[in-house]
Amino acid sequence: MDDIKNPIETWSLDREIVLVKLLHHPRNKVFSAWTDPEALAKWYGPDGLNIETKEADFREGGVWRFDMVGEFEGKSQRFENLMRFLEIVPNERIVMDYGTPDPDDPERFRMTVTFDEQSDGKTVVTLRQLHPTRERRLAVIGFGAVEYGLQTLAGLAVWLDG
C-alpha cells in the first residue's frame, strides 16, 4: 500500500500518542510480560476490564485476538481487539497494528513498544501509537486513551512487582 492509502505506514507527530513508564525490572522480564498470553491476561488493559484471550500467536505475522470485558463507564461491556505483529525484536521492540477483528477497521492504528534497559537494571517502556488521522488521535485522547494507557502500564508495574 502507498502512504495515501495506509497513513500508519508514515510517522507523523500530529497523529502520535506517546506513553512512557519506568519499571524496576530487567528488560527481559518486562519483554516477557508482553509476549506471554497468560501474563497479559493478568495486567493488560484499563482498570475494571479483564482479558479473555481467543487466539495468541506471538511471532511476526501472528496475532493476539482478545476481548476486554467488565464494568466500564458504569455498565458491563465487551470490546473485541486484534493485534497483528509486524516486527518482534526480543527484549527491544514489538511493532503491531492494533484494532478490532474487522479487516477493514478504519480506526486501526500502529503501536510500537520499546524496552530500554538502564545501567541500574530498570527498564523504560515506551509505547507509541500512530493513528490514521489527526482527528482520530484527538478523538481517542478525548475518549481517555492516555489515561487508559497509563492505567495499563501501571497494571504492568503492579504485576511485575508481584
C-alpha positions as a Markdown table, in Angstrom:
| # | Residue | x | y | z |
|---|---|---|---|---|
| 1 | Met | 0.0 | 0.0 | 0.0 |
| 2 | Asp | 1.2 | 3.5 | -0.6 |
| 3 | Asp | 1.2 | 6.2 | 2.1 |
| 4 | Ile | -2.0 | 7.7 | 0.9 |
| 5 | Lys | -4.0 | 4.5 | 1.3 |
| 6 | Asn | -2.3 | 3.5 | 4.6 |
| 7 | Pro | -1.3 | 6.5 | 6.7 |
| 8 | Ile | 0.0 | 4.4 | 9.5 |
| 9 | Glu | 3.0 | 3.5 | 7.3 |
| 10 | Thr | 4.4 | 7.0 | 7.7 |
| 11 | Trp | 5.0 | 8.5 | 11.1 |
| 12 | Ser | 3.6 | 11.9 | 11.8 |
| 13 | Leu | 3.7 | 13.7 | 15.2 |
| 14 | Asp | 0.2 | 15.2 | 14.8 |
| 15 | Arg | -1.2 | 11.6 | 14.8 |
| 16 | Glu | 1.0 | 10.2 | 17.6 |
| 17 | Ile | 0.4 | 9.4 | 21.3 |
| 18 | Val | 3.5 | 8.5 | 23.4 |
| 19 | Leu | 3.4 | 7.0 | 26.9 |
| 20 | Val | 6.4 | 6.1 | 29.0 |
| 21 | Lys | 6.9 | 4.1 | 32.2 |
| 22 | Leu | 10.0 | 3.3 | 34.2 |
| 23 | Leu | 9.8 | -0.2 | 35.6 |
| 24 | His | 12.1 | -1.6 | 38.4 |
| 25 | His | 12.7 | -4.8 | 36.5 |
| 26 | Pro | 15.2 | -6.0 | 33.8 |
| 27 | Arg | 14.0 | -5.7 | 30.3 |
| 28 | Asn | 13.9 | -9.4 | 29.5 |
| 29 | Lys | 11.3 | -9.8 | 32.3 |
| 30 | Val | 9.4 | -6.8 | 31.1 |
| 31 | Phe | 9.5 | -8.0 | 27.5 |
| 32 | Ser | 8.3 | -11.5 | 28.5 |
| 33 | Ala | 5.3 | -9.9 | 30.2 |
| 34 | Trp | 4.3 | -8.5 | 26.7 |
| 35 | Thr | 4.7 | -11.9 | 24.9 |
| 36 | Asp | 3.1 | -14.3 | 27.4 |
| 37 | Pro | -0.7 | -14.5 | 26.9 |
| 38 | Glu | -1.3 | -15.7 | 30.5 |
| 39 | Ala | 0.7 | -12.8 | 31.8 |
| 40 | Leu | -1.1 | -10.3 | 29.5 |
| 41 | Ala | -4.5 | -11.5 | 30.7 |
| 42 | Lys | -3.5 | -10.5 | 34.3 |
| 43 | Trp | -2.2 | -7.0 | 33.7 |
| 44 | Tyr | -3.2 | -5.6 | 30.2 |
| 45 | Gly | -6.0 | -3.1 | 29.8 |
| 46 | Pro | -7.6 | -0.3 | 31.6 |
| 47 | Asp | -8.8 | -0.6 | 35.2 |
| 48 | Gly | -12.0 | -2.6 | 35.6 |
| 49 | Leu | -11.6 | -4.7 | 32.4 |
| 50 | Asn | -10.4 | -8.2 | 32.2 |
| 51 | Ile | -8.8 | -10.0 | 29.2 |
| 52 | Glu | -10.3 | -13.1 | 27.5 |
| 53 | Thr | -7.8 | -14.4 | 25.0 |
| 54 | Lys | -9.3 | -16.0 | 21.9 |
| 55 | Glu | -6.1 | -16.6 | 19.9 |
| 56 | Ala | -2.4 | -15.9 | 20.8 |
| 57 | Asp | 0.4 | -16.4 | 18.2 |
| 58 | Phe | 3.3 | -14.2 | 19.3 |
| 59 | Arg | 5.5 | -14.1 | 16.3 |
| 60 | Glu | 6.0 | -11.8 | 13.3 |
| 61 | Gly | 2.9 | -12.3 | 11.2 |
| 62 | Gly | 1.0 | -13.7 | 14.2 |
| 63 | Val | -2.0 | -12.2 | 16.1 |
| 64 | Trp | -3.3 | -11.7 | 19.6 |
| 65 | Arg | -7.1 | -11.7 | 19.4 |
| 66 | Phe | -8.8 | -10.9 | 22.7 |
| 67 | Asp | -11.8 | -9.3 | 24.3 |
| 68 | Met | -11.6 | -6.7 | 27.1 |
| 69 | Val | -14.7 | -7.4 | 29.3 |
| 70 | Gly | -16.1 | -6.0 | 32.5 |
| 71 | Glu | -17.6 | -2.9 | 34.1 |
| 72 | Phe | -16.6 | 0.1 | 32.2 |
| 73 | Glu | -18.1 | 3.6 | 32.3 |
| 74 | Gly | -20.9 | 2.3 | 34.6 |
| 75 | Lys | -22.0 | -0.7 | 32.5 |
| 76 | Ser | -21.0 | -4.2 | 31.6 |
| 77 | Gln | -19.1 | -4.1 | 28.3 |
| 78 | Arg | -17.1 | -6.3 | 25.9 |
| 79 | Phe | -14.5 | -4.8 | 23.5 |
| 80 | Glu | -13.1 | -7.0 | 20.7 |
| 81 | Asn | -9.4 | -6.4 | 20.0 |
| 82 | Leu | -6.9 | -7.7 | 17.5 |
| 83 | Met | -3.1 | -7.1 | 17.4 |
| 84 | Arg | -1.2 | -8.2 | 14.3 |
| 85 | Phe | 2.5 | -8.5 | 15.0 |
| 86 | Leu | 4.6 | -6.9 | 12.3 |
| 87 | Glu | 8.0 | -6.9 | 14.0 |
| 88 | Ile | 9.3 | -8.6 | 17.2 |
| 89 | Val | 12.9 | -8.0 | 18.2 |
| 90 | Pro | 13.4 | -9.9 | 21.5 |
| 91 | Asn | 13.9 | -7.6 | 24.5 |
| 92 | Glu | 14.0 | -4.5 | 22.3 |
| 93 | Arg | 10.8 | -3.8 | 20.3 |
| 94 | Ile | 7.3 | -5.0 | 19.3 |
| 95 | Val | 5.6 | -3.4 | 16.4 |
| 96 | Met | 1.9 | -4.2 | 15.7 |
| 97 | Asp | -1.2 | -3.0 | 14.1 |
| 98 | Tyr | -4.0 | -2.7 | 16.7 |
| 99 | Gly | -7.7 | -2.5 | 16.1 |
| 100 | Thr | -10.8 | -4.8 | 16.0 |
| 101 | Pro | -11.0 | -8.1 | 14.2 |
| 102 | Asp | -12.7 | -6.3 | 11.3 |
| 103 | Pro | -10.1 | -6.5 | 8.5 |
| 104 | Asp | -11.2 | -3.1 | 7.2 |
| 105 | Asp | -11.2 | -1.4 | 10.6 |
| 106 | Pro | -10.8 | 2.3 | 9.8 |
| 107 | Glu | -9.7 | 3.1 | 13.3 |
| 108 | Arg | -6.8 | 0.6 | 13.4 |
| 109 | Phe | -3.5 | 2.2 | 14.5 |
| 110 | Arg | 0.2 | 1.2 | 14.6 |
| 111 | Met | 1.7 | 0.6 | 18.0 |
| 112 | Thr | 5.4 | 0.3 | 18.8 |
| 113 | Val | 6.6 | -0.7 | 22.2 |
| 114 | Thr | 10.2 | -0.4 | 23.0 |
| 115 | Phe | 12.2 | -1.7 | 26.0 |
| 116 | Asp | 15.3 | 0.2 | 27.1 |
| 117 | Glu | 17.3 | -1.1 | 30.0 |
| 118 | Gln | 19.1 | 1.4 | 32.1 |
| 119 | Ser | 22.5 | 0.8 | 33.7 |
| 120 | Asp | 20.8 | 0.2 | 37.1 |
| 121 | Gly | 18.8 | -2.7 | 35.6 |
| 122 | Lys | 15.5 | -0.8 | 35.4 |
| 123 | Thr | 13.6 | -0.7 | 32.1 |
| 124 | Val | 12.0 | 2.2 | 30.3 |
| 125 | Val | 9.0 | 1.1 | 28.4 |
| 126 | Thr | 7.8 | 3.5 | 25.6 |
| 127 | Leu | 4.5 | 2.9 | 24.0 |
| 128 | Arg | 3.9 | 4.9 | 20.8 |
| 129 | Gln | 0.6 | 4.9 | 18.9 |
| 130 | Leu | 0.2 | 6.3 | 15.4 |
| 131 | His | -3.4 | 6.9 | 14.5 |
| 132 | Pro | -4.6 | 7.1 | 10.9 |
| 133 | Thr | -5.7 | 10.7 | 11.1 |
| 134 | Arg | -5.1 | 13.7 | 13.3 |
| 135 | Glu | -8.9 | 13.7 | 14.0 |
| 136 | Arg | -8.8 | 10.1 | 15.2 |
| 137 | Arg | -5.9 | 10.9 | 17.5 |
| 138 | Leu | -7.8 | 13.7 | 19.0 |
| 139 | Ala | -10.9 | 11.5 | 19.4 |
| 140 | Val | -9.1 | 8.8 | 21.3 |
| 141 | Ile | -7.4 | 11.3 | 23.5 |
| 142 | Gly | -10.8 | 12.8 | 24.2 |
| 143 | Phe | -12.1 | 9.2 | 24.9 |
| 144 | Gly | -9.4 | 8.7 | 27.6 |
| 145 | Ala | -6.7 | 6.8 | 25.6 |
| 146 | Val | -3.9 | 8.5 | 27.5 |
| 147 | Glu | -5.4 | 7.8 | 31.0 |
| 148 | Tyr | -6.3 | 4.2 | 30.0 |
| 149 | Gly | -2.8 | 3.6 | 28.5 |
| 150 | Leu | -1.2 | 4.8 | 31.7 |
| 151 | Gln | -3.5 | 2.5 | 33.7 |
| 152 | Thr | -2.4 | -0.4 | 31.5 |
| 153 | Leu | 1.3 | 0.5 | 32.2 |
| 154 | Ala | 0.6 | 0.8 | 35.9 |
| 155 | Gly | -1.0 | -2.6 | 35.8 |
| 156 | Leu | 2.1 | -4.0 | 34.2 |
| 157 | Ala | 4.2 | -2.5 | 37.0 |
| 158 | Val | 2.0 | -4.0 | 39.7 |
| 159 | Trp | 2.0 | -7.4 | 38.0 |
| 160 | Leu | 5.8 | -7.3 | 37.7 |
| 161 | Asp | 6.2 | -6.3 | 41.3 |
| 162 | Gly | 4.1 | -9.4 | 42.0 |
